[in-house]
């Protein structure tokens, strides 16, 4: 079965769409970056490097330092698809990120987006 087209898409291309989506709802680029770094384990320099290299989604996630252990707590629908039921692990990671950015744009509190226990 051929790879999905999104796997070869430059992460930087979609990243700019994530930023735009967040900013339309009065959220910030810094919040999007925080979500991405939480999910993937990248620090700011690592994220910047991936963007500058125009890495594909596949490379971006393959080179991610470590997926956050709480990423498995991300559930729900993105584009009519249950993220927790996506079989392909790369596609699931992409859907996790989509879901987190959706939650940010919908005004959800950062602690809830990052699956942190209430203080």
C-alpha positions in Angstrom: 0.0 0.0 0.0 1.5 3.4 -0.9 2.3 5.9 1.8 -0.2 8.6 2.5 0.7 11.9 0.8 0.9 13.8 4.1 3.9 11.7 5.2 6.0 13.4 2.5 4.6 16.9 3.0 6.9 19.4 4.5 6.1 19.9 8.2 6.9 23.6 7.9 4.1 24.0 5.3 1.5 22.6 7.7 3.1 24.3 10.7 2.3 27.7 9.2 -1.4 26.6 9.0 -1.4 25.5 12.6 -0.1 29.0 13.6 -2.7 30.7 11.4 -5.5 28.6 12.8 -4.4 29.4 16.4 -4.0 33.1 15.7 -7.5 33.4 14.2 -8.8 32.3 17.6 -6.5 34.7 19.6 -4.0 32.0 20.5 -0.3 32.4 19.9 2.6 30.8 18.0 4.3 30.2 21.3 1.4 28.1 22.4 1.5 26.1 19.2 5.2 25.6 19.7 4.6 24.5 23.4 2.2 21.9 22.2 4.5 20.6 19.5 7.4 20.4 21.9 5.3 18.7 24.6 4.1 16.1 22.2 7.4 15.3 20.4 10.1 16.1 22.9 11.8 18.7 20.7 13.2 21.8 22.3 12.9 25.2 20.6 16.2 24.8 18.8 15.2 21.3 17.5 11.8 22.5 16.3 13.5 25.5 14.5 16.0 23.2 12.9 13.2 20.9 11.6 11.3 23.9 10.2 14.5 25.3 8.5 15.3 21.9 7.0 11.8 21.7 5.7 11.6 18.1 7.0 8.7 15.9 5.9 6.2 14.8 8.5 7.8 11.4 8.4 11.3 12.8 9.1 9.9 15.2 11.7 8.3 12.4 13.8 11.1 9.9 13.1 13.6 12.3 14.5 11.5 13.5 17.4 13.4 12.9 20.7 10.5 11.1 22.3 6.7 11.2 22.2 5.2 12.3 25.4 4.0 9.3 27.5 0.6 11.1 28.0 0.1 11.3 24.3 -1.9 8.1 24.6 -4.5 10.1 26.6 -5.3 12.1 23.4 -8.7 10.9 22.2 -11.5 12.3 20.1 -12.4 13.1 16.5 -10.3 14.9 13.9 -11.9 15.2 10.5 -14.4 12.5 11.5 -11.7 10.0 12.5 -11.1 8.8 16.1 -7.4 9.5 16.7 -7.1 6.6 19.2 -8.3 4.2 16.5 -5.8 5.2 13.8 -3.7 2.1 13.1 -0.7 3.6 11.3 1.5 5.0 14.1 2.8 7.9 12.0 -0.7 8.9 11.0 -1.8 8.6 14.6 1.0 11.0 15.7 -0.1 13.5 13.0 -3.7 13.2 14.2 -2.6 13.7 17.8 -1.0 17.0 16.7 -4.0 18.0 14.7 -6.2 17.3 17.7 -4.1 19.3 20.1 -4.1 22.3 17.7 -7.9 22.0 17.3 -8.2 22.1 21.1 -6.1 25.2 21.3 -8.1 26.9 18.7 -11.3 26.0 20.5 -10.1 27.8 23.6 -9.2 24.8 25.8 -6.9 25.5 28.8 -3.3 24.6 28.1 -3.2 22.3 31.2 -6.0 20.2 29.6 -4.5 20.3 26.2 -1.2 19.0 27.6 -3.0 16.3 29.6 -1.7 17.6 33.0 -3.5 16.7 36.2 -5.3 19.6 38.0 -3.3 21.2 40.8 
